[in-house]
Amino acid sequence: MSAVLEVDGVSVRFGGLVAVNDVDLEVPAGQVTGLIGPNGAGKTTLFNVITGLQPASHGVVRLDGVDITRWTAARRARAGIARTFQRLEVFGSLSVRDNVLTAAELRRGFGGDAPPAAAVADELLERVGAAAYADAAADAVPTGAARLVEVARALAIEPHVLLLDEPSSGLSPHETETFGQLLRDLATSGTAVLLVEHDVDLVMHVCDRIHVLDFGRLIGA
């Protein structure tokens, strides 16, 4: 499989602190790539570099072979990079359906042949297992369900690359098993998935390749 996303020699420094240290990483299409490591290892910082929320101190990020290092976060989203967050980032005052609907409407704004946003929102909520909460306020649903809403919202822009930061936090064992199958289905459909996750069983079950990050440096793959 060819790498859709490439991280080449990326470092991030905050003053004297090296949060990410000369990281090389490839995320192929059609695979789930795992990124594990202890808290503070630099995983979320690396996600922020990939999605344009944090500038790299050094190194290059490529999407489909194109250098996107200086692109804005919005431009990267339009190009097909979507993510979830370690700290929940749902629109709490909106319903679960409207959280996904906003992203589906955004995708229609990118141009091209996009299906009706309402149909996309309902289909994705069903797909991730959160349809029962569609009419509830997003800040009133259980943590696990809110995680699934974030995933559905990310999928609504039809990403080529999906970055997931601790997505199984708050899920029951049954929900985690179902979620793992969703990740495998996404990979089978050609999506490149980069998964940060502390649930080792889930990582071992769904990932085609696993990278280990510690003190900002990749120490194994």
Phi, psi and omega in degrees: 000137178280151180281122174282319181244131177231131173247121189236105175063036184280130173231148175226125178241135172246093187064238179272357181268127175263104183278324177227130190236097171054055184270131170247130184207138175237137178238103183283154171295145174076015179223157169257117180256125182266144175229109184239165180158167182291166174303138180084006183285343180110009185296310181293324176299319178296319175302318181296324176293315183297322184268000175088011179272345180221122177291143175281142173286332180201151174107179188226142171244130180237142174238119184051040177082357182261131178291114180248014188305324182260007179286150174288164177299321181296318180294323178294322177297317178297330180280352174113023175254123178231158182209163164246173187238149177299318175265123186309134182231045175279159174276095192299328183278350178266159174290164177302315180300316183292332174301315180284325180299323179299319180289322179295321176294322177299318179299321178296328178290342178289343182097180181085187185265091181253139179289167179305136187298320182297319179294321178297314182300313182294320180296319182288322177297322175295318184295320182273353178090024181243014184299329182295341182258010190307320185266357181279152173295138186298331180276004181250357183267160178301156182304316181299318178295321178297325175299317180293326176297318177300318179296314179300319179297319178295320181291338184295340177270007179056061186287149168276328179235127180241119179255123184241121184251102181055051186289339184269000180300123180092354179277146173287164177305319179294316179297323179295319178297316178296320179295320177301320178294324176299317179297319179295321179296319178298317179296318180299328180281356175109356180289141172268118184247129173246118189245119168261124188201139176267347178282097187297323179299317179297315180301312183293330183282322190254340189273138175279330178212145183233130175250145180246125180247131179214131183051037175082359183239140175288125183245357179186158178207000000 
